[in-house]
C-alpha cells in the first residue's frame, strides 16, 4: 500500500530502500464518522484537538461495499432502489419502513401483534 502511494505521488522518484516493509505501514484514506455524543467526541473536545478537525453533519448512514460507498436506506423508496439488498430483502425492508410509518403508540391496532 505504501509503495503504491509513493509511486502515485512521486512517480519519477525511486523508492527509498530504508523505509522498511510495505506491511509496516497503515495508510487510512477513508474519512471517519464519529457519533456526536460518543466517548471519542468527548475526549476530542476535552483535549481541545477539535481545532484541528472539521465536523460536519451527514444526511444519513453510509457503508463501503463492493468498492463503493452506498447510503443505508431509510425510506421505502430508498430500500427498493438500494444496491445493498437482494429482491426479498428489499421487499422486507419496504414493509418494515411502512410498518414504522404507520405506528402509533396509543393505537394497538397499528402494532401488528408486537
Wavefront OBJ file of the C-alpha trace (Angstrom):
o trace
v 0.000 0.000 0.000
v 2.698 2.477 0.989
v 4.716 1.750 -2.134
v 1.667 2.249 -4.335
v 1.041 5.634 -2.710
v 4.699 6.566 -3.077
v 4.576 5.770 -6.793
v 1.337 7.730 -7.175
v 2.571 10.935 -5.554
v 6.222 10.688 -6.611
v 6.093 8.886 -9.951
v 9.567 9.894 -11.155
v 11.423 9.064 -7.944
v 12.965 5.754 -6.983
v 11.592 4.003 -3.907
v 13.798 4.543 -0.859
v 15.336 1.345 0.473
v 15.438 2.414 4.118
v 11.696 2.791 4.720
v 11.023 -0.823 5.645
v 8.422 -3.290 4.502
v 5.109 -2.373 2.938
v 3.139 -4.127 5.692
v 4.767 -1.909 8.332
v 2.557 0.972 7.180
v -1.171 1.557 7.563
v -2.462 4.443 5.492
v -6.111 5.261 6.088
v -7.730 7.102 3.184
v -11.339 6.971 4.412
v -12.811 9.830 6.472
v -14.250 8.731 9.789
v -17.690 9.227 11.228
v -17.828 9.981 14.936
v -21.092 9.638 16.822
v -21.883 13.064 18.229
v -22.345 12.002 21.826
v -19.750 9.229 21.780
v -16.797 8.831 24.103
v -14.309 9.724 21.359
v -16.065 13.056 20.737
v -15.956 13.890 24.448
v -12.220 13.132 24.570
v -11.528 15.240 21.471
v -13.438 18.211 22.858
v -11.821 17.870 26.301
v -8.277 17.763 24.885
v -9.015 20.696 22.540
v -7.877 18.870 19.398
v -11.140 19.855 17.763
v -9.407 22.924 16.381
v -7.571 20.540 14.004
v -10.714 18.670 12.962
v -13.663 19.607 10.837
v -17.097 18.445 11.956
v -19.967 18.194 9.507
v -23.469 16.827 9.747
v -24.293 13.928 7.492
v -27.629 13.251 5.858
v -27.663 9.526 6.559
v -25.633 6.421 7.227
v -23.281 5.030 4.640
v -21.419 1.754 4.093
v -18.460 0.799 1.930
v -19.209 -2.321 -0.094
v -18.042 -3.699 -3.442
v -15.616 -0.828 -3.940
v -18.116 1.990 -3.494
v -19.931 3.939 -0.797
v -23.695 3.387 -0.603
v -26.373 5.038 1.515
v -28.146 2.814 4.005
v -31.846 3.013 3.124
v -34.113 4.914 5.489
v -37.367 5.064 3.472
v -39.402 2.612 1.418
v -38.220 4.092 -1.889
v -34.574 4.045 -0.841
v -34.985 0.403 0.194
v -36.388 -0.527 -3.215
v -33.589 1.290 -5.067
v -30.729 0.203 -2.788
v -27.919 -1.903 -4.302
v -27.158 -3.263 -0.820
v -30.007 -5.773 -0.691
v -31.466 -8.572 -2.746
v -35.036 -8.688 -4.026
v -36.538 -10.374 -0.943
v -34.574 -8.167 1.458
v -35.813 -5.053 -0.361
v -39.417 -6.206 -0.004
v -38.940 -6.963 3.696
v -37.246 -3.585 4.317
v -40.035 -1.765 2.452
v -42.688 -3.455 4.596
v -40.682 -2.644 7.746
v -40.483 1.069 6.879
v -44.213 1.131 6.093
v -44.867 -0.522 9.468
v -42.783 2.144 11.229
v -44.570 4.997 9.486
v -47.965 3.619 10.472
v -47.024 3.047 14.136
v -48.983 4.933 16.799
v -48.132 4.347 20.461
v -51.672 4.796 21.658
v -53.305 2.633 18.936
v -52.671 -1.126 19.438
v -54.146 -1.954 16.007
v -51.004 -0.436 14.414
v -48.700 -2.691 16.436
v -49.415 -5.828 14.361
v -49.105 -8.143 17.327
v -45.868 -6.737 18.768
l 1 2 3 4 5 6 7 8 9 10 11 12 13 14 15 16 17 18 19 20 21 22 23 24 25 26 27 28 29 30 31 32 33 34 35 36 37 38 39 40 41 42 43 44 45 46 47 48 49 50 51 52 53 54 55 56 57 58 59 60 61 62 63 64 65 66 67 68 69 70 71 72 73 74 75 76 77 78 79 80 81 82 83 84 85 86 87 88 89 90 91 92 93 94 95 96 97 98 99 100 101 102 103 104 105 106 107 108 109 110 111 112 113 114
